[in-house]
Amino acid sequence: MPDSILTKPGRLTDEEFEVIKSHTVRGGEILSHFRSLKNAGEGALYHHERYDGKGYPEGRAGEEIPLIARMICVADSFDAMNTNRVYRNKLSKERIIEEIETNKGRQFDPEIADVFLRLLRENRLPTESWRCLKTAKTAELRQRPHFRQSTVEKH
């Protein structure tokens, strides 16, 4: 994804949104070759499908969406809401809960959303941004003498 799209503070154009949507297909193609990660390709391909059928890339609905993708959908949405973006600050835990509740049966599989919400309410999910953790880990790795800078840039 071009940084110009990922860091754009305003609304995306239709063309830019098409580029964003392509990540599901590309991710699905890449992960489908990982035999040790069963169904990972399906998870990546369909994680932006919506339970109500209004998602992409195929407009699948309900049980037509693979279970792994329905699970990733909730987790990915949580990560997006729990992370600062160029266009808004991260949402509070209470607001995230409200958003997931509101979108059960629309964007999210209601059963998966209920399990996720229970874990979130019981403080059994990490609420620190994964991106912060990744940044910290990358900084730690860069301090190691045998670490090659090109490794970070590829990921």
C-alpha positions in Angstrom: 0.0 0.0 0.0 1.4 3.4 -0.9 2.1 5.6 2.2 0.3 8.4 0.4 -2.9 6.5 0.9 -2.2 5.0 4.3 -1.3 8.4 5.8 -3.9 10.5 4.0 -5.7 12.6 6.6 -8.8 13.1 4.5 -11.4 11.0 2.7 -10.1 8.5 0.2 -11.1 8.8 -3.5 -12.9 5.9 -5.1 -9.6 4.9 -6.8 -7.7 5.0 -3.5 -10.3 2.9 -1.8 -10.0 0.3 -4.6 -6.3 0.1 -3.9 -7.0 -0.3 -0.2 -9.5 -3.1 -0.9 -7.0 -5.0 -2.9 -5.0 -5.9 0.2 -7.5 -8.7 1.0 -6.9 -10.4 -2.3 -3.2 -10.0 -2.2 -3.0 -11.1 1.4 -5.2 -14.1 0.6 -3.0 -15.1 -2.2 0.2 -14.9 -0.1 -1.1 -16.7 2.9 -2.8 -19.5 0.9 0.7 -20.8 0.3 1.4 -21.2 4.1 0.4 -24.8 4.8 1.2 -24.5 8.5 -1.5 -21.8 8.8 -4.7 -23.6 8.0 -7.3 -21.3 6.4 -5.1 -18.2 6.8 -5.5 -17.4 3.1 -9.3 -17.4 3.5 -9.0 -15.3 6.6 -7.1 -12.6 4.8 -9.2 -12.8 1.7 -12.6 -12.5 3.4 -11.9 -10.5 6.6 -13.6 -7.4 5.2 -16.8 -9.2 4.3 -19.6 -8.1 6.5 -22.1 -10.3 8.2 -24.9 -8.4 6.4 -23.4 -9.0 3.0 -22.3 -5.4 2.4 -18.5 -6.1 2.5 -15.8 -6.9 0.0 -14.3 -8.6 -2.0 -17.3 -10.8 -2.8 -20.2 -9.5 -0.7 -20.6 -12.8 1.2 -22.9 -12.8 4.2 -23.4 -14.7 7.5 -22.2 -18.3 7.4 -20.9 -17.9 3.8 -18.0 -16.0 5.3 -15.4 -18.5 6.6 -15.2 -18.6 10.4 -11.6 -17.5 10.5 -12.5 -14.4 8.5 -15.4 -13.6 10.8 -13.0 -13.8 13.7 -10.3 -11.7 12.0 -13.0 -9.1 11.1 -13.7 -8.4 14.8 -10.0 -8.4 15.8 -9.0 -6.2 12.9 -11.8 -3.8 13.6 -10.8 -3.7 17.3 -7.2 -2.9 16.3 -8.3 -0.1 14.0 -10.5 1.5 16.7 -7.8 1.0 19.4 -5.1 2.7 17.4 -4.4 6.3 16.6 -5.0 7.1 13.0 -4.0 10.2 11.0 -7.7 11.2 10.8 -8.6 10.5 14.5 -7.3 9.4 17.9 -7.9 5.9 19.2 -11.3 5.3 20.7 -11.9 4.6 24.4 -12.6 1.1 25.5 -16.2 2.1 26.2 -16.6 3.5 22.7 -15.1 0.4 21.2 -17.6 -1.8 23.1 -20.4 0.5 21.9 -19.3 0.2 18.3 -19.0 -3.6 18.4 -22.4 -3.9 20.1 -24.0 -1.6 17.5 -22.5 -3.6 14.6 -23.4 -7.1 15.7 -25.4 -8.7 12.9 -24.3 -5.9 10.5 -20.6 -6.0 10.3 -19.8 -8.7 12.8 -21.0 -12.2 13.4 -23.1 -11.8 16.6 -21.7 -14.9 18.4 -18.1 -13.9 17.7 -18.8 -10.3 18.7 -20.3 -11.5 22.0 -17.3 -13.7 22.8 -14.9 -10.8 21.9 -16.9 -8.4 24.0 -16.9 -10.7 27.0 -13.1 -11.0 26.8 -12.7 -7.3 26.4 -15.0 -6.4 29.3 -13.1 -9.0 31.5 -9.8 -7.3 30.6 -8.6 -10.5 29.0 -7.5 -8.8 25.8 -4.5 -6.6 25.4 -5.6 -3.0 24.8 -2.2 -1.6 24.2 -1.8 -0.9 20.5 -0.1 -3.8 18.6 1.6 -1.2 16.5 3.3 0.2 19.6 4.4 -3.2 20.6 5.7 -3.9 17.0 7.6 -0.5 17.1 9.1 -1.3 20.4 10.2 -4.8 19.2 11.7 -3.3 16.1 13.6 -0.7 18.1 14.9 -3.5 20.3 16.0 -5.6 17.3 17.8 -2.7 15.8 20.1 -2.6 18.9 21.3 -6.1 18.2 24.7 -6.1 16.4 23.7 -9.0 14.0 20.4 -7.4 13.0 20.3 -6.2 9.4 18.3 -3.0 8.7 17.0 -4.3 5.5 15.0 -6.9 7.4 12.9 -4.2 9.1 12.3 -2.3 5.8 10.9 -5.4 4.1 8.3 -5.8 6.9 
